[in-house]
Amino acid sequence: MMEKKVLLVLYELTYTGSPKNLLNFVQILKQNNYEIEVWSYNDGPFKEELIKKDIDTRIIEEIDVERGLYRKQIRSYSFIFVYTIFCIDFALKCQSLCQTYLYIMEGHNLTELCKTCSIDEKKISKVENIVCVSQYARDYLKTRYGIQNVRIIHNYIDPVPTKINIHKKLRFIVSGTIEPRKGQDIAVNAIKLLPLDIRKKIELYIVGNAPNWSSEFLKQLQNNSDTNTYYIQEIKDYDLLYKFYNKMDVFLVPSRDESCSIVALEGAMLKKALVVTEHTGAKYLLSDNKKNIITTNDEEALAKVMLDYARHRWKIKKDGIKAYQNYKKMGQIETAEKEFLNTIKEGITMKKEKKYLCAILLDYTDCNNNFKKTIQSINNQVLDENDYIMLFVKDEQNVLDLGII
């Protein structure tokens, strides 16, 4: 086994939160001299970002993971980070072979996501090492699932040049995938609660793409929007994105649930005033400006903050500096790197006593396929690392030929 070789596993290579988080993680790993490989269940445009970083990227088949075809290769890694609940089966398959961490990017939406996507929620408590991105997410995991083996590695972004210039028409922005969970409708409706003279002095920019399953939500947003609301497609080039962000005045994160908003971090890094909901993991960016942490799903509360900024513009720069100071404390690579190294160094595997489940007697020469059926049944089980089944096999000398994964 190579001493410092790591595998990162994704569900898809799209310009969304998890791949972006992974790209940050790659920077930490490279700084600590790890050899990195990325596997993904689905190909996508984000693969180009990994190619730019000279990261070996491989598209894998879920059925091959289930069959255990990667067992030997998995054992060659120092540790594995598996991203999102969609890859939980990979984590469960690998944790007995290699130190494995499931990096849960979801927050309170995790339970509903499991139901919608037919993921067995009970599997979460079987994962030995769980990492999340915020105190908000960790509190939910502990409360909901009663698990203690949860560590935090915060999101981070590298600083870029900032430009503070309050515009004649105040510019508010909501950025991210266009879907109900992100709460773009809260911002659209909040504007309508403002006095008409104020509405004429502000603009709302909604940046992002809508997945096919959210196209109806986008249509409703557009039909319900004021004339001062503008829709901008996702900006993939980071230089162009930050140039655009620098032209904004106030960042809104009206999410109904957000484990830790990258957009909030970006706004704070750019010294922009920031408004988030109670169900946003990035609340720590407003630890000294809690008036800007609003009740979730509260259009009136958001409208109140927007109105205050429109009438007292001097507060925008002041609040932006506050958010930036918290970004420097918690949102840069130094914090995430320290948390990562501590997670790996300490090892958060919960040691358990070995638990003997049962013994099975098999005849390798069984011509009725009972042998193959039994082995397949064993392979389909999700066992804790220290659980074991004892097999007694007649007429087979080489245990590697049995097909147990």
C-alpha positions in Angstrom: 0.0 0.0 0.0 1.3 3.5 -0.9 1.8 5.4 2.3 -0.2 8.5 1.3 -2.7 7.5 -1.4 -6.3 8.6 -1.1 -9.6 7.9 -3.0 -12.4 10.5 -3.3 -15.7 9.1 -4.4 -18.5 11.2 -6.0 -22.0 10.5 -7.3 -21.7 12.9 -10.2 -19.4 15.4 -11.8 -21.6 18.5 -12.0 -21.0 22.1 -11.0 -22.8 21.6 -7.6 -21.8 21.8 -4.0 -20.1 18.4 -3.5 -17.7 18.5 -6.5 -16.8 22.0 -5.6 -16.1 20.9 -2.0 -14.1 18.0 -3.3 -11.9 20.4 -5.4 -11.1 22.4 -2.2 -10.3 19.1 -0.5 -7.9 18.2 -3.3 -5.9 21.4 -2.5 -5.5 20.3 1.1 -4.5 16.8 0.1 -1.9 18.1 -2.4 -0.4 20.4 0.2 0.0 17.4 2.5 1.6 15.3 -0.3 -1.2 12.8 -0.9 -1.6 11.0 -4.2 -5.2 11.5 -5.2 -7.7 9.6 -7.3 -11.3 10.4 -7.9 -14.1 7.9 -8.8 -17.6 9.0 -9.8 -20.7 7.0 -10.6 -21.6 9.6 -13.3 -19.6 11.6 -15.7 -20.2 15.3 -16.2 -18.7 18.7 -17.1 -16.9 19.2 -13.8 -14.5 16.5 -14.8 -12.6 19.3 -16.7 -11.8 21.0 -13.4 -10.2 17.8 -12.1 -8.2 17.4 -15.3 -6.9 20.9 -14.9 -5.6 19.8 -11.5 -4.0 16.6 -13.0 -6.3 14.4 -10.9 -6.8 10.9 -12.2 -10.6 10.5 -12.6 -12.5 7.3 -13.2 -16.1 6.6 -14.0 -17.3 3.4 -12.2 -20.3 1.2 -12.4 -22.5 0.8 -9.3 -23.0 -2.9 -10.1 -19.3 -3.5 -10.1 -19.1 -2.0 -6.6 -21.8 -4.4 -5.4 -20.0 -7.3 -6.9 -16.8 -6.4 -5.1 -14.7 -6.0 -8.2 -12.7 -3.1 -6.7 -11.8 -4.8 -3.4 -8.1 -5.3 -4.1 -7.7 -1.7 -5.3 -9.7 -0.3 -2.4 -7.3 -1.9 0.0 -4.4 0.0 -1.6 -5.6 3.4 -0.3 -4.6 5.0 3.0 -8.2 6.2 3.4 -11.3 7.0 1.4 -13.7 9.9 1.5 -17.2 9.2 0.0 -19.3 12.2 -0.8 -23.1 12.5 -0.1 -25.8 10.1 1.0 -26.1 8.8 -2.6 -22.9 6.9 -2.2 -23.6 5.4 1.2 -23.5 1.9 -0.1 -20.0 2.5 -1.4 -19.0 3.6 2.1 -20.6 0.6 3.8 -18.9 -1.8 1.3 -15.5 -0.3 1.8 -15.2 0.5 5.5 -14.1 -3.0 6.4 -11.4 -2.8 3.8 -10.0 0.7 4.3 -10.4 3.6 6.7 -13.5 5.2 5.1 -15.4 8.4 5.8 -18.9 9.3 4.5 -18.9 13.0 3.9 -22.6 14.0 4.3 -23.3 17.3 2.5 -27.0 17.3 3.4 -28.7 18.9 6.3 -32.3 18.6 7.6 -33.3 17.5 4.1 -31.5 14.2 4.6 -34.5 12.4 5.9 -36.8 13.5 3.1 -34.1 12.8 0.5 -33.8 9.2 1.7 -37.6 8.8 1.3 -37.7 10.4 -2.2 -34.7 8.5 -3.5 -35.5 5.2 -1.9 -32.4 5.2 0.3 -32.6 3.0 3.4 -32.2 5.6 6.2 -31.2 2.9 8.7 -27.9 2.5 6.9 -26.7 5.9 8.2 -26.2 4.5 11.7 -24.1 1.7 10.3 -21.5 4.0 8.9 -18.5 4.1 11.2 -17.0 7.4 10.2 -19.2 10.4 9.3 -18.0 13.9 8.4 -20.2 16.9 7.8 -19.7 20.6 7.0 -21.2 22.5 9.9 -22.4 22.4 13.5 -25.9 22.7 12.2 -25.6 19.5 10.2 -23.8 17.6 13.0 -26.5 18.5 15.5 -29.2 17.1 13.2 -27.3 13.9 12.6 -26.8 13.3 16.3 -30.4 14.2 17.2 -32.0 12.3 14.3 -29.9 9.2 14.3 -28.4 9.1 17.7 -24.9 8.7 16.3 -21.8 10.3 18.0 -19.1 9.5 15.4 -19.6 12.8 13.5 -16.8 15.2 12.8 -16.8 18.6 11.1 -14.6 19.7 8.2 -15.9 23.2 7.3 -16.2 24.4 3.7 -13.7 27.0 2.7 -12.9 29.2 -0.3 -9.7 31.0 -1.2 -9.7 34.8 -1.1 -9.9 36.9 -4.3 -9.7 40.6 -4.7 -12.7 42.4 -3.5 -14.5 45.6 -4.6 -16.9 47.5 -2.3 -19.0 49.9 -4.3 -22.6 50.4 -3.2 -24.6 50.9 -6.4 -27.3 53.6 -7.1 -29.8 50.8 -7.5 -29.1 48.4 -4.6 -28.3 44.9 -5.9 -29.4 41.8 -4.0 -28.4 38.4 -5.1 -29.6 34.8 -4.6 -27.2 32.3 -6.1 -27.4 28.5 -6.4 -29.4 25.7 -8.0 -33.0 26.9 -8.6 -35.2 24.6 -6.5 -37.7 25.1 -3.6 -35.1 24.1 -0.9 -32.9 27.2 -1.9 -35.8 29.5 -1.3 -35.6 31.8 -4.3 -39.4 32.3 -4.0 -38.9 33.8 -0.5 -36.7 36.5 -2.0 -39.1 37.1 -5.0 -42.1 37.4 -2.6 -40.2 39.6 -0.1 -39.6 42.3 -2.7 -43.4 42.6 -3.2 -43.8 43.5 0.4 -41.5 46.5 0.1 -42.9 50.0 -0.4 -43.2 50.9 -4.1 -40.7 53.8 -3.9 -38.1 51.3 -2.4 -38.8 48.6 -5.1 -37.9 51.1 -7.7 -34.4 51.6 -6.1 -33.4 47.9 -5.9 -32.7 44.9 -8.1 -32.7 41.2 -7.4 -30.5 38.8 -9.3 -31.2 35.1 -9.3 -28.2 33.1 -10.5 -28.3 29.4 -11.3 -29.8 26.7 -13.3 -33.0 24.7 -12.6 -32.8 20.9 -13.0 -35.5 19.3 -15.1 -37.4 18.3 -11.9 -37.5 21.9 -10.8 -38.5 23.5 -14.1 -42.1 24.1 -12.9 -40.7 25.9 -9.8 -38.6 28.2 -12.1 -41.6 28.9 -14.3 -43.6 29.9 -11.2 -40.8 32.1 -10.0 -40.5 34.0 -13.3 -44.3 34.5 -13.5 -44.4 35.8 -10.0 -41.3 38.1 -10.3 -41.2 41.9 -10.3 -39.8 43.7 -13.3 -36.6 44.4 -11.2 -35.8 40.7 -10.9 -33.2 39.3 -13.3 -32.4 35.6 -14.0 -28.8 34.7 -14.9 -27.7 31.2 -15.9 -25.1 29.5 -13.8 -21.6 31.0 -14.3 -19.1 28.2 -14.4 -15.9 30.2 -14.8 -14.8 31.2 -11.3 -13.0 34.4 -12.5 -16.2 35.6 -14.3 -18.3 34.5 -11.3 -16.4 36.5 -8.8 -16.3 39.5 -11.1 -20.1 39.3 -11.3 -20.4 38.8 -7.5 -18.2 41.9 -6.9 -20.9 43.9 -8.7 -23.5 42.9 -6.0 -24.2 44.6 -2.7 -26.1 42.1 -0.5 -26.0 38.3 -0.6 -29.3 36.6 0.3 -29.4 32.9 1.4 -33.1 32.3 2.0 -32.7 28.5 2.1 -35.2 26.3 3.7 -32.3 24.0 4.5 -28.6 24.4 3.7 -25.9 22.4 5.5 -23.3 25.0 4.8 -23.7 27.5 2.0 -20.7 28.0 -0.3 -22.5 31.2 -1.6 -22.6 32.6 1.9 -18.9 32.0 2.2 -18.3 33.7 -1.1 -20.3 36.7 -0.1 -18.5 37.0 3.2 -15.1 36.6 1.5 -16.0 39.5 -0.9 -17.0 41.7 2.1 -20.6 41.7 1.1 -23.5 42.1 3.6 -25.1 38.7 4.2 -28.5 37.5 5.1 -29.2 33.8 6.0 -32.0 31.7 7.5 -31.9 29.8 10.7 -31.7 26.6 8.7 -28.3 27.5 7.1 -25.1 25.9 8.4 -23.2 29.1 7.6 -24.7 31.0 10.5 -21.3 31.2 12.1 -20.5 34.0 9.5 -23.0 36.1 11.3 -22.1 35.3 14.9 -21.8 39.0 15.7 -24.6 40.2 13.4 -27.5 37.9 14.4 -30.2 40.3 13.2 -29.4 39.0 9.7 -30.2 35.4 10.7 -33.9 35.4 9.8 -36.7 32.9 10.5 -36.9 30.2 7.8 -39.7 30.7 5.3 -40.3 34.2 6.5 -40.9 36.6 3.7 -41.7 39.5 6.0 -38.4 39.1 8.0 -36.4 39.1 4.8 -38.3 42.1 3.5 -37.5 43.9 6.8 -33.8 43.4 6.4 -33.9 44.5 2.7 -35.8 47.6 3.6 -33.3 48.5 6.3 -30.4 48.2 3.9 -32.3 50.3 1.3 -32.9 53.1 3.8 -29.5 52.9 5.6 -27.0 52.0 2.9 -24.0 52.7 5.2 -24.9 49.5 7.1 -24.0 47.4 4.0 -20.3 48.1 4.1 -20.2 47.8 7.9 -22.0 44.4 7.9 -19.9 43.2 5.0 -16.7 43.8 7.0 -18.2 41.9 9.9 -18.9 38.9 7.7 -15.4 39.1 6.2 -13.8 39.0 9.7 -15.7 35.8 10.4 -14.7 34.4 7.0 -11.1 35.0 7.9 -11.5 33.0 11.2 -13.5 30.0 9.9 -13.8 30.1 6.1 -10.2 29.8 4.9 -8.1 26.8 4.1 -6.2 26.8 7.4 -9.3 25.9 9.4 -10.4 23.1 7.0 -6.9 21.7 6.8 -6.5 21.6 10.6 -9.9 19.8 10.9 -9.0 17.4 8.1 -5.6 16.5 9.6 -7.2 16.0 13.1 -9.9 13.8 11.6 -7.4 11.5 10.0 -4.9 11.6 12.8 -7.3 10.8 15.6 -9.3 8.2 13.6 -12.9 8.3 14.6 -13.7 4.6 14.1 -15.9 3.4 16.9 -14.2 0.2 18.1 -16.6 -2.7 18.8 -16.3 -6.2 20.1 -16.5 -8.9 17.4 -20.0 -10.2 17.0 -20.5 -13.8 15.8 -23.7 -13.9 13.8 -24.0 -17.5 12.6 -22.4 -20.5 11.0 -23.2 -21.9 7.5 -22.3 -25.3 6.1 -22.0 -25.4 2.3 -21.1 -28.0 -0.3 -19.1 -26.5 -3.1 -20.2 -29.3 -5.5 -23.9 -28.6 -5.0 -25.4 -28.9 -8.4 -28.7 -27.1 -7.6 -27.0 -23.7 -7.4 -27.8 -23.4 -3.7 -24.1 -22.7 -3.1 -24.1 -19.7 -5.4 -27.4 -18.4 -4.1 -26.1 -18.6 -0.5 -22.9 -16.7 -1.4 -24.9 -14.0 -3.2 -27.2 -13.7 -0.2 -24.2 -13.2 2.1 -22.7 -10.6 -0.3 -25.9 -8.6 -0.2 -25.8 -8.2 3.6 -24.7 -4.9 5.1 -22.6 -5.9 8.1 -20.7 -3.9 10.6 -16.9 -4.3 10.3 -16.6 -6.5 13.4 -19.7 -8.7 12.6 -18.8 -12.0 11.0 -20.3 -15.2 9.6 -18.5 -18.5 9.9 -18.5 -20.7 6.7 -17.7 -24.4 6.6 -17.2 -25.4 2.9 -16.9 -28.9 1.7 -14.6 -29.7 -1.3 -13.0 -26.3 -1.8 -9.4 -25.6 -0.8 -9.0 -22.0 -2.1 -11.2 -19.5 -0.2 -10.6 -16.8 -2.8 -12.6 -18.9 -5.3 -15.7 -18.7 -3.3 -16.7 -15.3 -4.6 -17.3 -13.7 -1.2 -16.9 -9.9 -1.3 
